[in-house]
Amino acid sequence: MQYRTIAVEASRSYNIHIGAGLLSSIGDMIRPAVGCCRLAVLTDSNVESLYGNSIMDNLRSAGYEACKFVIPAGEASKCAENLLAFLNFLAAERLTRSDAVVAFGGGVVGDLGGLSASLYLRGVKYIQVPTTLLAAVDSSVGGKTAIDIPAGKNLVGSFYQPSMVCCDTALMDTLPAEIYRDGCAEVIKYGVILDAALYRLLHDVPFERESVVARCVEIKRDVVQQDEFDNGIRGLLNFGHTFGHAIEKLSDFGVSHGAAVAKGMVIAAKVAPLCGLCDIVEELSSLLVRYGFDISCPYSASEIYNALLSDKKRRGGTISVVLPRAIGDCTLVDLPVEELETLLEKVI
Ligand SMILES: NC(=O)c1ccc[n+]([C@@H]2O[C@H](COP(=O)([O-])OP(=O)(O)OC[C@H]3O[C@@H](n4cnc5c(N)ncnc54)[C@H](O)[C@@H]3O)[C@@H](O)[C@H]2O)c1
């Protein structure tokens, strides 16, 4: 079987395998990373009904003893109750420190599975098997894990690198169009922040999935290797996210993450020329529209501003925003919060 391997050198080094059809040899693929052990597969109800039997059959025929825990599909499952329920399941199944968790699903499963693995017995190995485009290019790479709590999204988490990522790009064939498009927003983001050549490739709609996923993973890998714990350059990955998070929050998460990031990238692009940086608004907007995004902002400047005041990226009187200097070249700018309010009034 043809697949690409991208090596990550972080606090734990691991390989990311990317190719169509990898699920059919998942058991053999994970052996170098976890050896002979028992596996606890975490998945969600949608992925379970599509691929639950395939993964379990394959793991068992590769000689693994495997158990499975299924959470309801959706962001609401990334919660403390499910974290505790899964930890209890691991204990009831008597998983030991030499066993491993397999997070088989989108970003929700990946984040919950990773956090559980970092906590159970003070840390067991885990494998990411992403099944959404977003999880493949973003959440399965880099070791950020989290759950949501009532006070906010992703407020409880850890940095905990997987032992391997196995990305079967064929699994994305069954994604609903809107969920696939959400991932496309992240892919476009990578082009804008760090890779003009990738950005140009994305003008072929739909893009060639395997090579584009691999390029995005390489970009994220390069960023994470320089700044694993998110104290500097990793902030570039937040292009469009600061404003996007505000829109998600204002919509009470009715606007999906990718749709909000698309709107957020356009706001950031509009702010850039007002800060003396380049103007990519037309170029970026037309590409996002080709991917089917509605790039209008449904909220006023003051609503966005007020939502931003509680953003994680706010430090004292400034807030860190990623702005484009050109397609393929972005920079982090610390803007005083009052200045941001004035800028938003000019662009929204
Ligand atoms: N850890 C990180 O670095 C990081 C980065 C970005 C996003 N995230 C997190 O990722 C989450 C979003 O991830 P997501 O967009 O993958 O959401 P998700 O996990 O909720 O998946 C989206 C939907 O697609 C379904 N699905 C998954 N795979 C499928 C398949 N192959 N076929 C059909 N349906 C399938 C799921 O059941 C779900 O209904 C958020 O919680 C976000 O905070 C984490």
The ligand as a Tripos MOL2 file, in Angstrom:
@<TRIPOS>MOLECULE
LIG
   44    48     1     0     0
SMALL
NO_CHARGES

@<TRIPOS>ATOM
      1 N1         -6.1440   19.6480   19.3880 N.am      1 LIG1
      2 C1         -6.0300   20.5460   18.4310 C.2       1 LIG1
      3 O1         -4.9220   20.9980   18.0970 O.2       1 LIG1
      4 C2         -7.2580   20.9960   17.7180 C.ar      1 LIG1
      5 C3         -7.1330   21.7700   16.5500 C.ar      1 LIG1
      6 C4         -8.3020   22.1290   15.8830 C.ar      1 LIG1
      7 C5         -9.5380   21.7280   16.3540 C.ar      1 LIG1
      8 N2         -9.6060   20.9830   17.5000 N.ar      1 LIG1
      9 C6        -10.9030   20.5180   18.0070 C.3       1 LIG1
     10 O2        -11.4590   19.6340   17.0390 O.3       1 LIG1
     11 C7        -12.8770   19.6240   17.1940 C.3       1 LIG1
     12 C8        -13.5030   19.7160   15.8200 C.3       1 LIG1
     13 O3        -13.0810   18.6130   15.0730 O.3       1 LIG1
     14 P1        -13.9720   18.0390   13.8830 P.3       1 LIG1
     15 O4        -14.3600   19.1520   12.9760 O.co2     1 LIG1
     16 O5        -13.2600   16.8710   13.3420 O.co2     1 LIG1
     17 O6        -15.3400   17.6700   14.6310 O.3       1 LIG1
     18 P2        -15.9890   16.2730   15.0980 P.3       1 LIG1
     19 O7        -15.0140   15.3960   15.7240 O.co2     1 LIG1
     20 O8        -17.1920   16.6600   15.8760 O.co2     1 LIG1
     21 O9        -16.4450   15.6370   13.7150 O.3       1 LIG1
     22 C9        -17.4050   16.3160   12.9430 C.3       1 LIG1
     23 C10       -18.5500   15.3890   12.5570 C.3       1 LIG1
     24 O10       -18.0930   14.4910   11.5560 O.3       1 LIG1
     25 C11       -18.4690   13.1610   11.9050 C.3       1 LIG1
     26 N3        -17.4710   12.2950   11.2760 N.ar      1 LIG1
     27 C12       -16.1970   12.1070   11.6430 C.ar      1 LIG1
     28 N4        -15.5680   11.3560   10.7420 N.ar      1 LIG1
     29 C13       -16.4590   11.0200    9.8020 C.ar      1 LIG1
     30 C14       -16.3910   10.2900    8.5970 C.ar      1 LIG1
     31 N5        -15.2460    9.7800    8.1590 N.pl3     1 LIG1
     32 N6        -17.5240   10.1540    7.8660 N.ar      1 LIG1
     33 C15       -18.6830   10.7270    8.2780 C.ar      1 LIG1
     34 N7        -18.8000   11.4560    9.3870 N.ar      1 LIG1
     35 C16       -17.6960   11.6060   10.1460 C.ar      1 LIG1
     36 C17       -18.4680   13.1710   13.4030 C.3       1 LIG1
     37 O11       -19.2510   12.1080   13.9080 O.3       1 LIG1
     38 C18       -19.0820   14.5290   13.6940 C.3       1 LIG1
     39 O12       -20.4760   14.4540   13.5900 O.3       1 LIG1
     40 C19       -13.2150   20.7950   18.1030 C.3       1 LIG1
     41 O13       -13.5530   20.3110   19.3700 O.3       1 LIG1
     42 C20       -11.9300   21.5960   18.1700 C.3       1 LIG1
     43 O14       -11.8010   22.2870   19.3900 O.3       1 LIG1
     44 C21        -8.4890   20.6060   18.1740 C.ar      1 LIG1
@<TRIPOS>BOND
     1     1     2 1
     2     2     3 2
     3     2     4 1
     4     4     5 ar
     5     4    44 ar
     6     5     6 ar
     7     6     7 ar
     8     7     8 ar
     9     8     9 1
    10     8    44 ar
    11     9    10 1
    12     9    42 1
    13    10    11 1
    14    11    12 1
    15    11    40 1
    16    12    13 1
    17    13    14 1
    18    14    15 2
    19    14    16 1
    20    14    17 1
    21    17    18 1
    22    18    19 2
    23    18    20 1
    24    18    21 1
    25    21    22 1
    26    22    23 1
    27    23    24 1
    28    23    38 1
    29    24    25 1
    30    25    26 1
    31    25    36 1
    32    26    27 ar
    33    26    35 ar
    34    27    28 ar
    35    28    29 ar
    36    29    30 ar
    37    29    35 ar
    38    30    31 1
    39    30    32 ar
    40    32    33 ar
    41    33    34 ar
    42    34    35 ar
    43    36    37 1
    44    36    38 1
    45    38    39 1
    46    40    41 1
    47    40    42 1
    48    42    43 1
@<TRIPOS>SUBSTRUCTURE
     1 LIG1         1 GROUP 0 **** ****
